[in-house]
Amino acid sequence: MKSKRVYDGFFKVDLVDTPQGPREVVKATDSVTILLYNISTRRVLLISEPRASMITERNPKGLMIGNVAGRFDVDLSPRALAVKEAKEEAGVTLRESDIVLLNNGQPLAVNAGMTNEKCYLAFATIGWSDYEDEKIFGNRQEGEKIERIWMPILDFKEYQPECLRVFTLQQWFLQTDFYQETKT
C-alpha cells in the first residue's frame, strides 16, 4: 500500500491508500504497562499525572489515573522497560525476574482503527523495601509530575477507570488468586 507522511512529530501520521479509501494512521512506538501490587498491604499502585489529551472543562488539568507505563523509544525488552519505568514513574525498584508478562508475552493492539501501537501488559508484586518515599516522580526533563495512588484492592474492584489499560489490568487482577484471597 502507498502511504504519505503528513505529520512527523512525537507521533507520526501517515495517509495510507487502502482498498477502502485513504486512511490516516498514527504511527507510534509500542509500549508496556504494569500493574504493581503490594502483597503485604493489599494495595495496587496506580499513578496520577496530567495529560494534555484529557483536558476538558470538567478536568482542566487533564489529570489521569493510570498504570506505570512507557514507550519503546529505547532499545529494551518489555521486562527491562517495565523495570525502568517503575523506577522513573513510581520510585519502585524491580528486577526483570519480578515481572510477569500477560497474554503469553504477546502485545495487544491499542486501537487498530487509528494506530499501529501495541502494548505489553505486565504485573509484579512489590513489598515495602521496593519503593522510595518521595512524593513526586517522573522524568523531570520531560516535565512529568507523577504522583502515586495506593488503592486498597477492595476499592480497586469498585473503581471505574477512565483508562483502557487500567481497566484491562483490573479485570485480569480480579481473576487472580491475589484478589480471590481477599474474598475468603
C-alpha positions as CSV (number, residue, x, y, z in Angstrom):
1,M,0.0,0.0,0.0
2,K,1.1,3.5,-0.8
3,S,1.5,6.0,2.1
4,K,2.5,9.6,2.6
5,R,3.8,11.1,5.9
6,V,1.5,14.0,6.7
7,Y,2.8,14.8,10.2
8,D,6.2,14.0,11.8
9,G,6.4,14.8,15.5
10,F,6.4,12.7,18.7
11,F,3.9,10.6,16.8
12,K,3.9,10.3,13.1
13,V,0.8,10.3,10.9
14,D,0.7,8.6,7.5
15,L,-2.1,8.9,4.9
16,V,-2.4,5.3,3.7
17,D,-4.1,4.3,0.5
18,T,-6.3,1.2,1.2
19,P,-8.8,-0.7,-0.8
20,Q,-11.5,1.1,1.3
21,G,-10.0,4.5,0.5
22,P,-7.4,6.8,2.2
23,R,-6.9,6.3,6.0
24,E,-4.9,8.3,8.5
25,V,-2.7,6.0,10.7
26,V,-0.9,7.3,13.8
27,K,2.5,5.6,13.9
28,A,3.7,5.1,17.4
29,T,6.3,3.1,19.2
30,D,4.9,0.1,21.2
31,S,4.6,0.3,24.9
32,V,4.4,-1.6,28.2
33,T,2.1,-1.0,31.1
34,I,2.4,-2.7,34.5
35,L,0.1,-3.3,37.4
36,L,2.1,-3.2,40.7
37,Y,0.6,-4.9,43.8
38,N,1.9,-4.6,47.4
39,I,1.1,-8.0,48.7
40,S,1.6,-7.1,52.4
41,T,-0.8,-4.1,52.3
42,R,-3.1,-5.5,49.7
43,R,-3.0,-2.3,47.7
44,V,-2.4,-1.7,44.0
45,L,-0.2,1.1,42.9
46,L,-1.6,3.5,40.3
47,I,-0.3,6.8,39.2
48,S,-1.8,10.2,38.5
49,E,-0.4,12.7,36.0
50,P,-1.6,15.5,33.8
51,R,-2.3,14.5,30.2
52,A,-2.9,17.2,27.6
53,S,-5.3,14.9,25.7
54,M,-7.5,14.6,28.8
55,I,-8.0,18.3,29.4
56,T,-11.7,19.2,29.4
57,E,-13.9,21.7,31.1
58,R,-14.6,19.2,33.9
59,N,-10.9,18.2,34.1
60,P,-8.9,21.5,33.4
61,K,-5.6,20.0,34.5
62,G,-6.1,16.8,32.4
63,L,-5.3,14.6,35.4
64,M,-5.5,10.9,34.5
65,I,-5.2,7.9,36.7
66,G,-3.2,5.1,35.1
67,N,-0.6,2.4,35.5
68,V,3.1,2.8,35.3
69,A,3.8,2.7,31.6
70,G,6.4,3.6,29.0
71,R,7.2,3.6,25.3
72,F,9.9,1.6,23.5
73,D,11.8,4.8,22.5
74,V,14.8,3.0,23.9
75,D,16.2,-0.4,23.0
76,L,15.0,-2.6,25.9
77,S,13.0,-5.8,26.3
78,P,9.4,-5.4,27.7
79,R,10.6,-6.5,31.2
80,A,13.6,-4.2,31.1
81,L,11.3,-1.3,30.1
82,A,8.9,-2.1,32.9
83,V,11.8,-2.0,35.3
84,K,13.0,1.4,34.0
85,E,9.5,2.9,34.1
86,A,8.6,1.6,37.5
87,K,11.7,3.3,38.9
88,E,11.2,6.6,37.0
89,E,7.4,6.9,37.4
90,A,6.8,5.5,40.9
91,G,10.2,5.1,42.6
92,V,9.7,1.3,42.6
93,T,12.8,-1.0,42.3
94,L,12.1,-4.2,40.4
95,R,14.2,-6.9,38.8
96,E,13.2,-8.3,35.4
97,S,12.6,-11.6,37.0
98,D,9.9,-10.0,39.2
99,I,7.7,-9.2,36.1
100,V,5.1,-11.4,34.7
101,L,4.1,-10.6,31.1
102,L,0.4,-11.3,30.5
103,N,-1.1,-12.7,27.3
104,N,1.8,-15.1,27.0
105,G,4.1,-12.1,26.4
106,Q,2.2,-11.1,23.2
107,P,1.5,-7.4,22.9
108,L,-2.1,-6.2,22.2
109,A,-3.3,-3.7,19.7
110,V,-4.2,-0.4,21.5
111,N,-6.6,0.9,18.8
112,A,-6.2,-0.8,15.5
113,G,-8.6,1.6,13.8
114,M,-6.2,4.5,14.5
115,T,-2.7,3.5,15.5
116,N,-0.2,0.7,14.9
117,E,0.8,0.8,18.6
118,K,0.8,-2.5,20.6
119,C,1.1,-2.7,24.3
120,Y,2.6,-5.4,26.6
121,L,0.6,-5.9,29.8
122,A,2.7,-6.8,32.9
123,F,2.3,-7.5,36.6
124,A,4.6,-7.6,39.6
125,T,4.3,-7.9,43.3
126,I,6.2,-5.5,45.5
127,G,7.0,-5.0,49.2
128,W,7.8,-2.1,51.5
129,S,11.5,-2.2,50.7
130,D,10.9,-1.9,47.0
131,Y,10.0,1.7,46.8
132,E,11.2,5.2,47.7
133,D,9.4,7.7,50.0
134,E,9.4,10.6,47.5
135,K,6.1,12.2,46.7
136,I,6.6,13.3,43.0
137,F,8.1,11.1,40.3
138,G,8.7,11.2,36.5
139,N,11.2,12.4,34.0
140,R,12.0,16.0,35.0
141,Q,13.4,16.8,31.5
142,E,10.1,15.8,30.0
143,G,8.1,17.9,32.6
144,E,6.5,14.8,34.1
145,K,4.9,15.3,37.6
146,I,3.6,11.9,38.6
147,E,2.0,11.0,41.9
148,R,1.4,7.5,43.3
149,I,-2.0,6.4,44.3
150,W,-2.2,3.4,46.7
151,M,-5.6,1.8,46.2
152,P,-6.9,-1.0,48.5
153,I,-7.9,-3.9,46.3
154,L,-11.5,-3.8,47.5
155,D,-11.6,-0.2,46.3
156,F,-9.9,-1.3,43.1
157,K,-12.6,-3.8,42.5
158,E,-15.2,-1.0,42.6
159,Y,-13.0,1.6,40.8
160,Q,-14.4,2.8,37.4
161,P,-11.2,3.5,35.3
162,E,-11.1,6.1,32.6
163,C,-8.1,4.4,31.1
164,L,-8.4,1.2,29.0
165,R,-5.1,-0.2,30.2
166,V,-6.1,0.2,33.9
167,F,-9.5,-1.4,33.1
168,T,-7.8,-4.4,31.3
169,L,-5.3,-5.0,34.1
170,Q,-8.1,-4.5,36.7
171,Q,-10.2,-7.2,35.1
172,W,-7.3,-9.5,34.9
173,F,-6.3,-8.9,38.5
174,L,-9.8,-9.6,39.8
175,Q,-9.5,-13.1,38.4
176,T,-6.2,-13.8,40.1
177,D,-5.5,-15.6,43.4
178,F,-4.3,-12.3,44.9
179,Y,-7.7,-10.9,44.7
180,Q,-9.6,-14.2,45.4
181,E,-7.8,-14.5,48.8
182,T,-9.5,-11.3,50.0
183,K,-12.9,-12.8,49.5
184,T,-12.3,-15.6,52.0
